[in-house]
Amino acid sequence: MKTKKHVQGSNATKKIASVVKALRILELFDPSNSELSLSQISKKLGWPKSTLSNFVRTLEAEGYLSRNPLSQNYSLGIKLMELGYNMRSNLSIVHYAIPCMEDLCEQTHANIYLTTHVDGSVLYLEGIYNNRRTTKYSIAGKLLPMHVTAGGKAMLSYMPVEQVKKIISKHPLIASTKNSITDEAVLFQQIKQARDRGYAIDNEEETLGVRCVGMAIRDRSGYPVGALSISGSVMNLTEDRFEFLASLLTEACTSLSSYASMFPYSPVTMYN
C-alpha cells in the first residue's frame, strides 16, 4: 500500500512541464519587479532566450503578459486582473467579514485586515482602512511571512508544532525590520504567549512605526483557518489598549468562526 508521501510524490510527477514554466514566468513579477525584459526573465530563471520566447509570446497573446511598446519590457497582463476579480467575487467569506471589519474600524479608528494562510505564508483577503485617502492599493492577494505579522503568529499559535517547524523549514525567519523575529526559540516563545492570552502582537516587525494586534479564527476542531488583525501606528496602538482591542477581536472572530469552511486556507506542503 502506498504511503501518503508516495502518493503526493507521484502526483507531483504528473505536472505538465510547459504549464509549470509558464507559471514560473508569471511568478517573477511583483511590486519590486513590475517590468522585466526578456533578458532579465532569462537570467532570473536560468533559461535560454530561445526557450523563453515562445512562452512569453503566448502569454502576451493570451493577455497574461503585456509588453511596453517603448521599452519592450513585459509586465503582468489585464487577464490576470479579470481572474483576480472572478476569484474574489466567489470568495464568500469576504462578504461575511466586511461588516465585522467595518465595525472594528469604526470602534478602533485603525486599519483592519482579514487573512488566511497558504502554504506557510499569510495571504491577505481584505482590508478596511481608517483613512481611505491614504490607501494607495488593495492589499487583497498580498503574501507575507507568518512570523512578522500579528495574524500570522496568531494562526501559528494554534497549529501543531510539527506544522510550525515545517513552515520555518520552508520559509526561513528572515528579518523585515530590526524588530523581526529571526530566532526559532523566540518565535516559539511568542506563539506560546499568543495562545495563552488569545492574541498575538506585531511590534514593528513587518513595518517600522506600525503595530498590530491579531487573533486567529478557528474551525470547530480548533484549527486556525484565518485571522483578523487591528493595525495602526505605534502612537495609537499603545500597550494599554491591547486587552480592549483583543476583546473586540474576540467577538468578531467568534462570529466569523461560523463560516470557517469558507476560508481558502491550505496547510504548508514540502512538495512543489
C-alpha positions as CSV (number, residue, x, y, z in Angstrom):
1,M,0.0,0.0,0.0
2,K,1.3,3.4,-0.9
3,T,2.0,5.9,1.9
4,K,0.7,9.4,1.8
5,K,4.2,10.7,1.0
6,H,4.4,8.4,-2.0
7,V,1.0,9.4,-3.3
8,Q,1.9,13.1,-3.1
9,G,5.2,12.5,-4.7
10,S,3.6,10.6,-7.6
11,N,1.1,13.4,-8.0
12,A,4.0,15.9,-8.3
13,T,5.4,13.9,-11.3
14,K,2.1,14.4,-13.2
15,K,2.7,18.1,-13.6
16,I,2.8,19.4,-17.2
17,A,6.2,20.9,-17.6
18,S,5.1,23.6,-20.1
19,V,2.3,24.8,-17.8
20,V,4.8,25.0,-14.8
21,K,7.2,27.0,-16.9
22,A,4.5,29.5,-17.9
23,L,3.5,29.9,-14.2
24,R,7.2,30.4,-13.2
25,I,7.4,33.3,-15.6
26,L,4.3,35.0,-14.2
27,E,5.5,34.4,-10.6
28,L,8.6,36.6,-11.3
29,F,6.5,39.8,-11.3
30,D,5.9,41.5,-8.0
31,P,5.8,45.2,-6.8
32,S,9.6,45.4,-6.9
33,N,9.7,43.8,-10.4
34,S,6.8,45.2,-12.2
35,E,8.5,45.3,-15.5
36,L,11.1,42.8,-16.8
37,S,12.9,42.4,-20.1
38,L,13.3,39.1,-21.8
39,S,17.0,39.1,-20.8
40,Q,16.1,39.7,-17.1
41,I,13.5,36.9,-17.2
42,S,16.1,34.6,-18.8
43,K,18.7,35.4,-16.1
44,K,16.3,35.0,-13.2
45,L,15.0,31.6,-14.4
46,G,18.3,30.4,-15.8
47,W,16.6,29.6,-19.1
48,P,17.9,30.5,-22.6
49,K,16.0,33.2,-24.5
50,S,15.3,30.7,-27.2
51,T,13.3,28.6,-24.7
52,L,11.5,31.6,-23.2
53,S,10.5,33.5,-26.4
54,N,7.6,31.2,-27.3
55,F,6.3,31.1,-23.7
56,V,6.4,34.9,-23.4
57,R,4.8,35.4,-26.8
58,T,2.0,33.0,-25.9
59,L,1.4,34.6,-22.6
60,E,1.3,38.0,-24.2
61,A,-1.1,36.9,-27.0
62,E,-3.5,35.5,-24.3
63,G,-3.4,38.6,-22.2
64,Y,-1.4,37.3,-19.3
65,L,1.6,39.4,-20.1
66,S,1.7,42.9,-21.6
67,R,4.6,44.5,-23.5
68,N,5.6,48.1,-23.1
69,P,5.9,49.4,-26.7
70,L,8.7,51.8,-25.7
71,S,10.9,49.7,-23.5
72,Q,9.8,46.3,-24.9
73,N,9.7,45.1,-21.3
74,Y,7.0,42.9,-20.0
75,S,4.5,43.3,-17.2
76,L,1.5,41.3,-15.9
77,G,-1.5,41.5,-18.2
78,I,-5.1,42.5,-17.8
79,K,-6.3,38.9,-18.0
80,L,-4.9,38.3,-14.5
81,M,-6.9,41.2,-13.1
82,E,-10.0,39.6,-14.6
83,L,-9.2,36.3,-13.0
84,G,-8.5,38.0,-9.7
85,Y,-11.9,39.7,-9.8
86,N,-13.6,36.4,-10.6
87,M,-11.8,34.7,-7.7
88,R,-12.7,37.5,-5.2
89,S,-16.3,37.5,-6.3
90,N,-16.5,33.9,-5.4
91,L,-14.8,34.3,-2.1
92,S,-17.9,34.3,0.2
93,I,-16.0,34.8,3.4
94,V,-15.0,38.3,2.5
95,H,-18.7,39.3,2.1
96,Y,-19.5,38.0,5.6
97,A,-16.4,39.5,7.1
98,I,-16.7,43.1,5.8
99,P,-19.5,44.2,8.2
100,C,-17.4,42.9,11.2
101,M,-14.4,44.6,9.8
102,E,-16.2,47.9,9.3
103,D,-17.5,47.8,12.9
104,L,-14.0,47.2,14.2
105,C,-12.6,50.1,12.1
106,E,-15.3,52.4,13.4
107,Q,-14.6,51.4,17.1
108,T,-10.8,51.5,16.9
109,H,-10.1,54.1,14.2
110,A,-7.4,51.7,12.9
111,N,-6.9,49.5,9.8
112,I,-8.5,46.1,9.9
113,Y,-7.1,43.1,7.9
114,L,-8.6,39.7,7.1
115,T,-6.1,37.0,6.4
116,T,-5.6,33.3,5.9
117,H,-2.6,31.0,5.5
118,V,-1.5,29.5,2.2
119,D,1.4,27.1,2.0
120,G,3.1,28.6,5.1
121,S,2.6,32.3,4.2
122,V,0.0,34.9,5.3
123,L,-2.5,35.7,2.5
124,Y,-4.4,39.0,2.8
125,L,-8.0,38.6,1.7
126,E,-9.4,42.1,2.6
127,G,-8.5,45.3,4.3
128,I,-10.7,48.1,5.7
129,Y,-8.9,51.4,6.2
130,N,-9.5,54.1,8.8
131,N,-8.3,56.8,6.3
132,R,-9.2,55.7,2.8
133,R,-7.5,58.8,1.3
134,T,-4.1,57.4,2.3
135,T,-4.8,54.0,0.8
136,K,-2.8,53.5,-2.5
137,Y,-3.7,49.9,-3.3
138,S,-5.8,47.0,-2.4
139,I,-4.0,44.6,-0.1
140,A,-6.0,41.6,-1.2
141,G,-3.7,38.9,-2.6
142,K,-0.6,40.1,-0.8
143,L,1.6,37.4,0.8
144,L,3.8,38.0,3.8
145,P,5.8,35.7,6.1
146,M,3.8,34.4,9.1
147,H,6.5,35.3,11.7
148,V,6.4,39.0,11.1
149,T,2.6,39.6,11.3
150,A,0.2,39.5,14.2
151,G,-2.3,37.5,12.2
152,G,0.4,35.0,11.1
153,K,1.6,34.5,14.7
154,A,-1.9,34.1,15.9
155,M,-2.6,31.4,13.4
156,L,0.8,29.7,14.2
157,S,-0.2,29.6,17.9
158,Y,-3.0,27.1,17.1
159,M,-1.1,24.9,14.7
160,P,0.6,21.6,15.6
161,V,4.3,22.0,16.5
162,E,5.3,19.8,13.5
163,Q,3.5,22.1,11.1
164,V,5.1,25.2,12.6
165,K,8.5,23.6,12.2
166,K,7.7,22.7,8.6
167,I,6.7,26.3,7.9
168,I,10.0,27.5,9.3
169,S,11.9,25.0,7.3
170,K,10.2,26.1,4.1
171,H,10.2,29.9,5.0
172,P,13.3,30.8,7.0
173,L,13.0,33.5,9.6
174,I,14.2,36.4,7.6
175,A,14.0,39.9,9.1
176,S,11.7,42.5,7.5
177,T,12.8,45.2,10.1
178,K,15.2,45.3,13.0
179,N,12.4,44.1,15.3
180,S,11.6,40.9,13.3
181,I,12.0,37.6,15.0
182,T,14.9,35.6,13.5
183,D,15.4,33.1,16.2
184,E,13.3,29.9,16.3
185,A,13.2,29.6,20.1
186,V,12.0,33.2,20.4
187,L,9.2,32.6,17.8
188,F,8.0,29.5,19.7
189,Q,8.0,31.5,22.9
190,Q,5.9,34.3,21.3
191,I,3.4,31.9,19.8
192,K,3.0,30.2,23.2
193,Q,2.3,33.6,24.7
194,A,-0.1,34.3,21.9
195,R,-2.0,31.1,22.6
196,D,-2.1,31.7,26.4
197,R,-3.5,35.1,26.1
198,G,-5.6,34.6,22.9
199,Y,-3.9,37.2,20.6
200,A,-0.6,38.0,19.0
201,I,1.3,41.2,18.6
202,D,3.4,42.6,15.7
203,N,5.5,45.3,17.3
204,E,7.1,47.0,14.2
205,E,8.2,43.6,13.0
206,E,6.9,43.9,9.4
207,T,6.9,47.7,9.0
208,L,8.6,50.2,11.3
209,G,6.2,52.5,13.0
210,V,3.3,50.1,12.7
211,R,1.9,47.9,15.5
212,C,-0.8,45.2,15.1
213,V,-2.9,43.0,17.3
214,G,-4.1,39.8,15.7
215,M,-6.4,36.9,16.6
216,A,-7.0,33.6,14.9
217,I,-10.3,32.5,13.5
218,R,-10.7,28.7,14.1
219,D,-12.9,25.9,12.9
220,R,-14.8,23.5,15.1
221,S,-11.8,21.4,15.7
222,G,-9.8,24.4,16.9
223,Y,-7.6,24.6,13.8
224,P,-6.8,28.2,12.6
225,V,-8.3,28.9,9.2
226,G,-7.8,32.7,9.2
227,A,-7.2,35.8,11.4
228,L,-8.4,39.3,12.0
229,S,-5.9,42.0,12.9
230,I,-6.1,45.6,14.0
231,S,-3.2,47.7,12.7
232,G,-2.1,51.3,13.4
233,S,0.8,53.5,14.4
234,V,2.8,52.8,17.5
235,M,1.5,56.1,18.8
236,N,-2.2,55.0,18.6
237,L,-1.9,51.2,19.3
238,T,-0.3,51.5,22.7
239,E,0.2,48.5,25.0
240,D,-2.5,49.7,27.4
241,R,-5.1,49.3,24.6
242,F,-4.2,45.6,23.8
243,E,-6.8,44.0,26.1
244,F,-9.6,46.3,24.8
245,L,-8.7,45.6,21.2
246,A,-8.5,41.8,22.0
247,S,-12.0,41.9,23.4
248,L,-13.3,43.4,20.2
249,L,-11.4,40.9,18.1
250,T,-12.8,38.0,20.2
251,E,-16.4,39.0,19.4
252,A,-15.7,39.4,15.7
253,C,-13.6,36.2,15.4
254,T,-16.2,34.1,17.2
255,S,-18.8,35.4,14.8
256,L,-16.7,34.6,11.7
257,S,-15.8,31.1,13.0
258,S,-19.2,30.0,11.9
259,Y,-18.0,30.5,8.4
260,A,-14.7,28.7,8.8
261,S,-15.3,26.4,5.9
262,M,-15.3,29.4,3.5
263,F,-11.7,30.3,4.2
264,P,-9.4,29.3,1.3
265,Y,-6.5,28.2,3.5
266,S,-4.1,25.5,2.6
267,P,-1.5,24.0,5.0
268,V,2.2,24.1,4.1
269,T,3.5,21.3,2.0
270,M,7.1,20.4,1.2
271,Y,6.1,19.2,-2.3
272,N,6.5,21.7,-5.1
